[in-house]
Amino acid sequence: MTRKDRIDPDKKDAASAWVTALQGGDGPRYLRLVDFIECAVADGTLSPGERAPAQRTLADLLGVDLTTITRGFNEARRRGLIEARGPLGTFIAAPRAELAQRVDLSMNIPPPPQGLDADALLREGLSRLLLRSDADLLMTYHIGGGAAADCAAGAKWLEPVLGAVDPARLVVCSGAQSALAALILAFSVPGEVVLSEPLVYPGLPHAVAQLGRRLETVATDAEGMLPDALDAACLMHNARLLYLNPTLQNPTATTLSEARRRDLLRVAQRHGVRIVEDDPYWRFAVDAPPPLARMAPAQVCYLSTLSKTLSPGLRTAFLTLPDSAAHARVLAALRSFSLMAAPLTNALAMQWIEEGVADEIFQGVRAEAQARQRLAAQLLGPAAGENAGIHLWYALPSYWQARELAAAASTEGLAVAPSTAFEQRGGAANAANAIRISLGAAADRAQLQSALRRLSALLANDRSAQAQVIV
């Protein structure tokens, strides 16, 4: 007879909803218990005011040590999910009121990882940095594009994604936006066309316009850019530069299959088009195909920023180039407006990479992003994309238009990004009626849960039906 069989039947019935608490998922069991409580409250399996099983009963039911349950309950209590009422026991807590709090679901930043103290990481990291480095050196000019040690650290960070990277072909930039501008300057001239998908990261068209180039769009389907449409666009515009965000694309969260990637690479190679692969989300994806730069390194300039995996405050991005000539051109372009990455934060980022702290932070960020995606799926239903990464693309019901929904959400204390913020001229055939929901800016899951519930209620509000009522 097992431990579960020996439990009193009445107690077992009362605790039946908890049987799945540790099934599936990754990470420590006590955190999986906390995730269960959070998700069960979100989907109504557990209700505020409902009594939780006694810790010893739950330990027997789940077949784990009592310390695992105690640790999980302590963390759940810290997050405001449960509350202890003395001899009465432990109860599911009522949602915390956040009526006056504005929640930003429009800014794509990585969520704060659970169990990692950002203040302590910064204090310890900077303390070690100052012990190893001369403060005067950190406060003076540095080599543009990164010193040899910086490039070596960047190559180490990119190795799980790209394989072995030659540090001599790597440029350290102060963020992805400056890297994009340098690439546009280096590989096109004023008046030339840069190709992209119709729905694209807004920083690209801004840079293209400011630098005197033109952005033209290439038709897509549900998977991404169409090879035949790219072939036609290359012929029509005589373009030399193509921008792609092939994995968990911003904003649509779609990922190009390996077959589609190879087809696009063949078209671009036939027309002599250089590809800029903006790839900040590859590490979040589940079974992602190889990056374009790994499939065709001589054809692709690969860009990866720490802003989406660790923190925007580091302002560090890595750019790998196909050869030494391309490296020299990009470095010259970059120096025209960005002499160097900020030495202090750049040194901290490189130290974290070398020490393994960066990977530890990312693992926490990815686990938190996955938990937030599950929470969003429970509250909003299935959304486009892989349910991975730090944002999702939500197709709106016919009675809502994207701009109107964003305006209505604002009155509810929510910020969301409408599809119109990403649509480019020439993309009318692919016009979408959707919003991008970013999951990282909310301070914690409780705040995100409250925000998503408010958004869900708003999405269900069919104002067209209400308008037909005459009184």
C-alpha positions as CSV (number, residue, x, y, z in Angstrom):
1,M,0.0,0.0,0.0
2,T,1.4,3.4,-1.0
3,R,1.4,6.6,1.2
4,K,-1.4,8.0,-0.9
5,D,-3.6,4.9,-0.3
6,R,-3.2,5.3,3.4
7,I,-4.7,8.8,3.4
8,D,-8.2,9.2,5.0
9,P,-10.7,9.1,2.1
10,D,-12.5,12.3,3.3
11,K,-9.2,14.2,3.3
12,K,-8.3,12.7,-0.1
13,D,-11.5,13.9,-1.6
14,A,-11.0,17.4,-0.2
15,A,-7.5,17.5,-1.6
16,S,-8.3,16.0,-5.0
17,A,-7.7,19.2,-6.9
18,W,-4.1,19.2,-5.6
19,V,-3.1,15.9,-7.1
20,T,-1.8,17.5,-10.2
21,A,0.3,20.0,-8.4
22,L,3.7,18.5,-9.2
23,Q,2.8,17.0,-12.6
24,G,4.8,18.3,-15.5
25,G,6.8,21.4,-15.6
26,D,10.5,22.1,-14.7
27,G,12.3,23.4,-11.7
28,P,12.2,22.7,-8.0
29,R,9.1,20.9,-6.8
30,Y,8.3,23.6,-4.2
31,L,8.1,26.2,-7.0
32,R,5.9,23.9,-9.1
33,L,3.5,23.7,-6.2
34,V,3.4,27.6,-6.1
35,D,2.8,27.6,-9.9
36,F,-0.1,25.2,-9.4
37,I,-1.7,27.4,-6.8
38,E,-1.3,30.5,-9.0
39,C,-2.7,28.7,-12.1
40,A,-5.5,27.0,-10.2
41,V,-6.7,30.3,-8.8
42,A,-6.6,31.8,-12.3
43,D,-8.7,29.1,-13.9
44,G,-11.1,28.8,-11.0
45,T,-10.0,25.3,-9.8
46,L,-9.2,27.0,-6.5
47,S,-11.4,29.8,-5.1
48,P,-10.5,32.7,-2.7
49,G,-11.5,31.6,0.8
50,E,-11.1,27.9,0.0
51,R,-9.2,26.0,2.7
52,A,-6.0,24.3,1.6
53,P,-5.1,20.8,2.8
54,A,-3.0,20.5,5.9
55,Q,0.7,20.5,4.9
56,R,1.3,17.0,6.2
57,T,-1.8,15.7,4.4
58,L,-0.6,17.3,1.2
59,A,2.9,15.9,1.6
60,D,1.4,12.4,1.9
61,L,-0.9,13.0,-1.0
62,L,1.8,14.1,-3.3
63,G,4.5,11.8,-2.0
64,V,7.0,14.4,-1.1
65,D,8.8,15.6,2.0
66,L,7.0,17.9,4.4
67,T,9.8,20.5,4.0
68,T,8.9,20.7,0.2
69,I,5.3,21.6,1.1
70,T,6.4,24.0,3.8
71,R,8.8,25.8,1.5
72,G,6.1,26.0,-1.3
73,F,3.5,27.4,1.1
74,N,6.0,30.0,2.4
75,E,6.7,31.2,-1.1
76,A,3.0,31.2,-2.0
77,R,2.3,33.3,1.1
78,R,5.0,35.7,0.2
79,R,3.4,36.2,-3.2
80,G,0.0,36.8,-1.6
81,L,-1.6,33.6,-3.0
82,I,-2.5,32.1,0.4
83,E,-3.0,33.3,3.9
84,A,-2.6,31.6,7.3
85,R,-5.5,31.9,9.8
86,G,-3.9,30.4,12.9
87,P,-5.6,27.2,14.1
88,L,-8.2,27.4,11.3
89,G,-5.6,26.5,8.7
90,T,-4.4,28.0,5.4
91,F,-6.7,29.5,2.9
92,I,-6.6,30.7,-0.7
93,A,-6.2,34.5,-0.5
94,A,-8.5,37.0,-2.1
95,P,-7.0,38.9,-5.1
96,R,-5.2,42.0,-4.1
97,A,-6.9,45.2,-5.2
98,E,-4.9,47.2,-7.7
99,L,-7.6,49.6,-8.9
100,A,-5.3,52.6,-9.3
101,Q,-2.2,50.8,-10.6
102,R,-1.4,51.2,-14.3
103,V,0.2,48.0,-15.8
104,D,2.3,48.2,-19.0
105,L,1.6,45.3,-21.4
106,S,3.1,47.2,-24.3
107,M,6.8,47.2,-23.4
108,N,8.8,44.1,-24.5
109,I,11.2,43.5,-21.6
110,P,12.2,40.3,-19.9
111,P,10.3,39.5,-16.7
112,P,12.0,39.6,-13.3
113,P,13.0,36.0,-12.5
114,Q,11.6,34.5,-9.3
115,G,14.1,33.6,-6.6
116,L,16.8,36.0,-7.9
117,D,17.5,39.2,-6.0
118,A,18.3,41.9,-8.6
119,D,19.7,44.3,-5.9
120,A,22.0,41.7,-4.5
121,L,23.2,40.6,-8.0
122,L,24.0,44.2,-8.9
123,R,25.8,44.9,-5.6
124,E,27.8,41.7,-5.7
125,G,28.6,42.1,-9.4
126,L,29.8,45.7,-9.1
127,S,31.8,44.9,-6.0
128,R,33.6,42.1,-7.7
129,L,34.1,44.3,-10.8
130,L,35.7,47.1,-8.7
131,L,38.0,44.6,-7.0
132,R,39.3,43.3,-10.3
133,S,39.3,46.5,-12.3
134,D,40.7,50.0,-12.0
135,A,37.9,52.4,-11.4
136,D,39.6,55.0,-13.5
137,L,39.8,52.5,-16.4
138,L,36.0,52.0,-16.1
139,M,35.4,55.7,-16.4
140,T,37.5,56.5,-19.5
141,Y,37.2,55.9,-23.2
142,H,37.3,52.3,-24.5
143,I,37.9,50.6,-27.8
144,G,34.9,51.0,-30.1
145,G,33.3,47.7,-30.9
146,G,34.6,46.0,-27.8
147,A,38.0,45.0,-26.5
148,A,39.3,41.5,-27.2
149,A,38.1,40.3,-23.8
150,D,34.6,41.7,-24.5
151,C,34.4,40.0,-27.9
152,A,35.6,36.7,-26.4
153,A,32.8,36.9,-23.8
154,G,30.3,37.8,-26.5
155,A,31.4,34.7,-28.5
156,K,30.9,32.6,-25.4
157,W,27.4,33.9,-24.9
158,L,26.5,33.2,-28.6
159,E,28.1,29.7,-28.7
160,P,24.9,27.8,-27.6
161,V,23.0,29.5,-30.4
162,L,25.5,29.8,-33.3
163,G,28.2,27.3,-32.4
164,A,31.8,28.5,-32.4
165,V,32.1,32.2,-33.1
166,D,35.3,34.0,-34.2
167,P,35.7,36.9,-31.7
168,A,37.5,38.8,-34.5
169,R,34.2,39.0,-36.4
170,L,32.1,40.2,-33.4
171,V,31.2,43.8,-32.6
172,V,29.9,44.8,-29.1
173,C,27.3,47.5,-29.5
174,S,25.3,49.7,-27.1
175,G,22.0,48.1,-27.8
176,A,20.3,46.6,-30.9
177,Q,19.1,49.9,-32.3
178,S,22.6,51.3,-32.7
179,A,23.6,48.0,-34.3
180,L,20.7,48.2,-36.8
181,A,21.6,51.8,-37.7
182,A,25.3,50.8,-38.3
183,L,24.2,47.9,-40.5
184,I,22.0,50.1,-42.6
185,L,24.7,52.7,-43.0
186,A,27.3,50.1,-43.9
187,F,25.4,48.1,-46.4
188,S,23.1,50.5,-48.2
189,V,23.2,54.1,-49.6
190,P,20.6,56.9,-49.3
191,G,17.5,56.2,-51.4
192,E,18.0,52.5,-51.5
193,V,15.4,50.0,-50.3
194,V,15.5,47.8,-47.2
195,L,13.1,44.9,-47.2
196,S,11.1,43.6,-44.3
197,E,7.8,41.9,-43.3
198,P,4.7,44.1,-43.2
199,L,4.5,43.8,-39.4
200,V,7.9,44.7,-37.9
201,Y,9.7,46.0,-34.9
202,P,9.1,49.8,-34.9
203,G,12.7,50.6,-34.4
204,L,13.6,49.4,-37.9
205,P,11.4,51.8,-40.0
206,H,12.5,54.6,-37.7
207,A,16.2,54.0,-38.4
208,V,15.5,53.4,-42.1
209,A,13.7,56.7,-42.5
210,Q,16.2,58.8,-40.4
211,L,19.0,57.5,-42.5
212,G,17.3,58.3,-45.8
213,R,16.5,54.8,-47.0
214,R,13.1,53.4,-47.9
215,L,11.4,50.4,-46.3
216,E,9.4,48.1,-48.6
217,T,7.4,45.1,-47.3
218,V,7.3,41.5,-48.5
219,A,4.1,39.5,-48.3
220,T,3.8,36.8,-45.6
221,D,1.6,33.9,-44.7
222,A,0.8,32.3,-41.3
223,E,4.4,31.1,-41.0
224,G,6.3,34.3,-42.1
225,M,7.8,35.8,-45.2
226,L,7.0,34.1,-48.5
227,P,10.0,33.1,-50.7
228,D,8.2,33.9,-54.0
229,A,7.2,37.3,-52.7
230,L,10.8,37.9,-51.7
231,D,12.0,37.0,-55.1
232,A,9.5,39.5,-56.7
233,A,10.5,42.2,-54.2
234,C,14.2,41.8,-54.9
235,L,13.5,42.1,-58.7
236,M,11.2,45.1,-58.3
237,H,13.4,47.1,-55.8
238,N,16.9,45.9,-56.6
239,A,17.3,45.7,-52.8
240,R,20.6,44.7,-51.2
241,L,19.5,44.4,-47.5
242,L,16.8,42.3,-46.0
243,Y,15.7,42.4,-42.3
244,L,14.3,39.3,-40.7
245,N,13.3,38.4,-37.1
246,P,12.8,34.7,-37.8
247,T,12.3,33.3,-34.3
248,L,9.3,34.4,-32.1
249,Q,9.0,37.3,-34.4
250,N,8.1,40.7,-32.9
251,P,5.2,41.3,-32.9
252,T,3.5,38.2,-34.3
253,A,5.5,35.6,-32.2
254,T,5.7,33.3,-35.3
255,T,8.8,31.2,-36.0
256,L,10.0,30.4,-39.5
257,S,10.4,26.6,-40.1
258,E,13.8,25.3,-41.2
259,A,12.5,24.6,-44.7
260,R,11.2,28.2,-45.0
261,R,14.5,29.6,-43.8
262,R,16.4,27.6,-46.4
263,D,14.1,28.8,-49.2
264,L,14.5,32.4,-48.2
265,L,18.3,32.0,-48.0
266,R,18.3,30.6,-51.5
267,V,16.3,33.6,-52.9
268,A,18.5,36.1,-51.1
269,Q,21.7,34.5,-52.3
270,R,20.5,34.4,-55.9
271,H,19.9,38.2,-55.8
272,G,23.0,39.0,-53.8
273,V,20.9,40.3,-50.8
274,R,22.6,40.6,-47.4
275,I,20.4,39.5,-44.5
276,V,20.2,41.1,-41.1
277,E,19.0,38.5,-38.7
278,D,17.6,40.2,-35.5
279,D,17.4,37.3,-33.1
280,P,16.7,38.3,-29.5
281,Y,14.3,35.5,-28.7
282,W,15.9,32.3,-30.0
283,R,16.8,31.1,-26.5
284,F,13.2,31.3,-25.4
285,A,11.8,29.2,-28.3
286,V,11.0,25.5,-28.0
287,D,12.9,23.4,-30.5
288,A,13.8,26.4,-32.6
289,P,15.3,25.8,-36.0
290,P,19.0,26.9,-36.4
291,P,19.5,30.6,-36.9
292,L,19.9,31.8,-40.4
293,A,23.5,32.8,-39.5
294,R,24.3,29.2,-38.6
295,M,22.9,27.9,-41.9
296,A,24.5,30.6,-44.1
297,P,27.2,32.4,-42.1
298,A,28.7,34.1,-45.2
299,Q,25.3,35.7,-46.0
300,V,24.0,36.8,-42.7
301,C,24.7,39.6,-40.2
302,Y,23.5,38.2,-36.8
303,L,22.3,40.5,-34.0
304,S,21.5,39.4,-30.5
305,T,20.8,41.8,-27.6
306,L,20.9,41.2,-23.8
307,S,18.0,43.6,-23.5
308,K,15.4,40.9,-24.2
309,T,17.1,38.0,-22.3
310,L,18.7,39.7,-19.2
311,S,17.9,43.4,-18.8
312,P,17.6,46.5,-21.0
313,G,19.7,48.4,-18.5
314,L,22.8,46.6,-19.6
315,R,22.6,48.2,-23.1
316,T,24.7,45.5,-24.6
317,A,24.2,43.8,-28.0
318,F,26.4,41.4,-30.0
319,L,26.8,41.6,-33.8
320,T,28.6,38.9,-35.8
321,L,29.7,39.7,-39.3
322,P,30.4,37.3,-42.2
323,D,34.0,38.4,-42.8
324,S,36.7,40.9,-41.9
325,A,35.7,43.4,-44.6
326,A,32.1,43.5,-43.3
327,H,33.4,43.8,-39.8
328,A,35.5,46.9,-40.8
329,R,32.6,48.5,-42.6
330,V,30.2,48.1,-39.7
331,L,32.7,49.3,-37.1
332,A,33.4,52.4,-39.2
333,A,29.6,53.1,-39.4
334,L,29.1,52.5,-35.7
335,R,31.8,54.9,-34.7
336,S,30.1,57.7,-36.6
337,F,27.4,57.9,-33.9
338,S,28.3,55.5,-31.1
339,L,31.9,55.6,-30.1
340,M,31.6,52.7,-27.6
341,A,29.4,50.7,-25.3
342,A,29.0,52.2,-21.8
343,P,32.2,50.8,-20.0
344,L,30.7,50.1,-16.6
345,T,27.5,48.2,-17.6
346,N,29.4,46.6,-20.5
347,A,32.1,45.3,-18.1
348,L,29.4,44.0,-15.7
349,A,27.7,42.1,-18.6
350,M,30.9,40.5,-19.7
351,Q,31.8,39.5,-16.1
352,W,28.3,37.9,-15.7
353,I,28.8,36.0,-18.9
354,E,32.2,34.7,-17.9
355,E,31.1,33.7,-14.4
356,G,27.9,32.0,-15.5
357,V,25.7,34.5,-13.8
358,A,24.2,35.7,-17.1
359,D,23.1,32.1,-17.9
360,E,21.6,31.7,-14.3
361,I,19.7,35.0,-14.8
362,F,18.4,33.9,-18.2
363,Q,17.3,30.5,-16.9
364,G,15.2,32.3,-14.3
365,V,13.8,34.8,-16.9
366,R,12.8,31.9,-19.2
367,A,11.1,30.0,-16.4
368,E,9.2,33.1,-15.4
369,A,8.3,33.8,-19.0
370,Q,6.9,30.3,-19.4
371,A,4.9,30.7,-16.3
372,R,3.5,34.0,-17.5
373,Q,2.6,32.5,-20.9
374,R,0.7,29.7,-19.1
375,L,-1.1,32.3,-17.0
376,A,-2.1,34.3,-20.1
377,A,-3.3,31.2,-21.9
378,Q,-5.6,30.4,-19.0
379,L,-7.0,33.9,-18.8
380,L,-7.2,34.9,-22.5
381,G,-7.4,31.5,-24.3
382,P,-5.1,30.3,-27.1
383,A,-3.1,33.0,-28.8
384,A,-0.9,33.0,-31.9
385,G,2.7,31.9,-31.5
386,E,4.3,29.1,-29.5
387,N,3.3,30.2,-26.0
388,A,7.0,30.9,-25.5
389,G,8.9,34.2,-25.2
390,I,8.0,37.4,-23.5
391,H,5.1,38.5,-25.7
392,L,2.1,37.1,-27.5
393,W,0.0,38.2,-30.5
394,Y,-3.7,38.3,-29.8
395,A,-6.2,38.4,-32.7
396,L,-9.2,40.6,-31.8
397,P,-12.9,39.8,-32.1
398,S,-14.6,41.5,-35.0
399,Y,-16.3,44.0,-32.7
400,W,-13.0,45.5,-31.6
401,Q,-10.5,47.4,-33.7
402,A,-6.9,47.5,-32.5
403,R,-6.7,51.3,-32.0
404,E,-10.0,51.4,-30.2
405,L,-9.1,48.5,-28.0
406,A,-5.8,50.1,-27.0
407,A,-7.6,53.3,-26.2
408,A,-10.2,51.5,-24.1
409,A,-7.5,49.5,-22.3
410,S,-5.8,52.8,-21.4
411,T,-8.9,54.0,-19.6
412,E,-8.7,50.7,-17.6
413,G,-5.2,51.4,-16.6
414,L,-3.6,49.0,-19.1
415,A,-1.2,49.7,-22.0
416,V,-1.2,47.4,-24.9
417,A,0.4,47.7,-28.4
418,P,-2.1,47.8,-31.3
419,S,-1.2,46.1,-34.6
420,T,-1.2,49.5,-36.3
421,A,2.0,50.3,-34.3
422,F,3.8,47.7,-36.3
423,E,2.2,47.9,-39.8
424,Q,4.3,49.4,-42.6
425,R,3.3,51.1,-45.7
426,G,2.7,48.6,-48.5
427,G,1.4,45.9,-46.0
428,A,-2.3,46.6,-46.4
429,A,-2.9,43.1,-47.8
430,N,-1.6,41.7,-44.6
431,A,-3.4,44.2,-42.4
432,A,-4.0,42.6,-39.0
433,N,-6.5,43.4,-36.3
434,A,-4.6,42.4,-33.2
435,I,-2.7,43.5,-30.2
436,R,0.7,42.6,-28.9
437,I,0.6,41.7,-25.2
438,S,4.0,41.9,-23.5
439,L,4.3,39.9,-20.3
440,G,7.5,41.1,-18.8
441,A,6.9,44.6,-17.4
442,A,4.4,43.6,-14.7
443,A,6.2,43.5,-11.4
444,D,5.0,40.0,-10.5
445,R,2.5,37.4,-11.6
446,A,-0.2,38.6,-9.2
447,Q,0.0,42.0,-10.9
448,L,0.0,40.4,-14.4
449,Q,-3.0,38.2,-13.4
450,S,-5.0,41.2,-12.3
451,A,-4.1,43.1,-15.5
452,L,-5.0,40.1,-17.8
453,R,-8.3,39.6,-16.0
454,R,-9.2,43.3,-16.7
455,L,-8.1,42.9,-20.3
456,S,-10.1,39.7,-20.7
457,A,-13.2,41.4,-19.4
458,L,-12.7,44.3,-21.8
459,L,-12.2,41.9,-24.8
460,A,-15.5,40.1,-23.9
461,N,-17.3,43.5,-24.0
462,D,-19.2,43.5,-27.3
463,R,-19.9,47.1,-27.7
464,S,-21.6,46.7,-31.1
465,A,-24.3,44.5,-29.5
466,Q,-24.8,47.1,-26.7
467,A,-25.2,49.8,-29.3
468,Q,-28.2,48.0,-30.8
469,V,-30.2,48.3,-27.5
470,I,-32.7,51.2,-27.7
471,V,-34.2,52.6,-24.6
